[in-house]
Amino acid sequence: MAIGEIAIRVSGQGLQEFTGQVADWVSRQSVGEGLCTLFIQHTSASLLIQENADPSARRDLEHWLNRLVPEDDPLYTHTLEGPDDMPAHIKAALTATSLSIPVLNGRLMLGTWQGVYLWEHRHHHGERRVILHI
């Protein structure tokens, strides 16, 4: 068993791949096989496994979710932190706050075109924390 943390710098809304950071952490744990669980410690960002070959797939996902959950909806009452506050919580509720990835021979068993992403839903600049557990 191992537990760790990765800090990911974000510079606004969008998908940010961090597969390499997870793979590096897993390889340093000396675990032959198991299950790597990732958990994000925030309520306005989420985690996603998605295609990492063509950037248009990420852009399409980002545009689709922004269209599904627009900012400045007059029904929102949770707006103290700005127009992206409540939409970010809704987007996080519709996506995932944790992921599980099998590990075999000390490597993540992701498919050829799969990458691990943090999906920042705020216009937030700064750091997000992801906890890892094998």
Secondary structure, DSSP 8 states (H G I E B T S, - for coil): --EEEEEEEEESSEEEE-HHHHHHHHHTTT-SEEEEEEEE--SSEEEEEEE-S-HHHHHHHHHHHHHHS-SS-TT----TT-TTHHHHHHHHHHSBSEEEEEEETTEE---TTEEEEEEE-SS-EEEEEEEEE-
